[in-house]
Amino acid sequence: LRTDIDTLTVRTPTGARVPFATYFTNHKLLAFVVIQNDTIKYERYADGYNADQVVTTFSVSKSILSALIGVALNEGKIRSLDDSLVTYIPALRGKPAFEGVTLRNLLGMRSGLRYTETGNGFWSDIRSDEARTYYSNNLRHTLAAAPRVALPGSDWDYKDTDAELLGWALANATGTTISEYLEEKVWKRIGTENAATFSLDRRDGMDKVASGFNTTARDLARFGRLYLNSGRW
């Protein structure tokens, strides 16, 4: 393993230049792994963490979801990205906010649904769509109440609601949970060392595909290797 990476100078978000070891500590990183040609070259963990520690990947979860959408397309579980969302979620049929929304709109985060973010003060934060979605204990109910503010396919806006709707549609299309689909189609096939999980909105509830995937750094690198090698195990 290389140790010189600790001393490499990196740039912080403010433009300051510090040794990577300092950056790792100051920015509260939990795990950092460098892999070259399938060999671990560098590995560093925060105090209390190790290579077997499962941690939340937050929005990296969306990359897991998009891969599974590709699998479902290949298997014919999803016919086309241009299919209407309500084809896969009949519970949303008849709600004007979802009229004309396609799976492609959701994958590109162009649903036209409103998504207010945190970062604008306490009261604004707790009323935001971001907080409501993240902390919801009934995601289906929360998502079904999302209002429209733009035409589907028009404005791009990074939002968890589009990913969660896509996960709901995928679960319905495959007839299984996102966790089970990932395990069968990907996780068991790529030599992972540890079990992974999805956080749920409640016990026996809905997989939180926008931010709730939990795994180790090494196994996440194995998933990334799929992209590096054009999907080959």
Helices and strands as residue ranges (DSSP letters): G 4-7, E 9-11, E 17-19, H 20-26, E 31-36, E 39-45, E 55-56, G 58-60, H 61-75, H 85-88, G 90-92, G 96-98, H 103-107, H 122-127, H 129-135, H 139-144, H 160-174, H 178-185, G 187-189, E 197-198, E 213-215, H 217-228
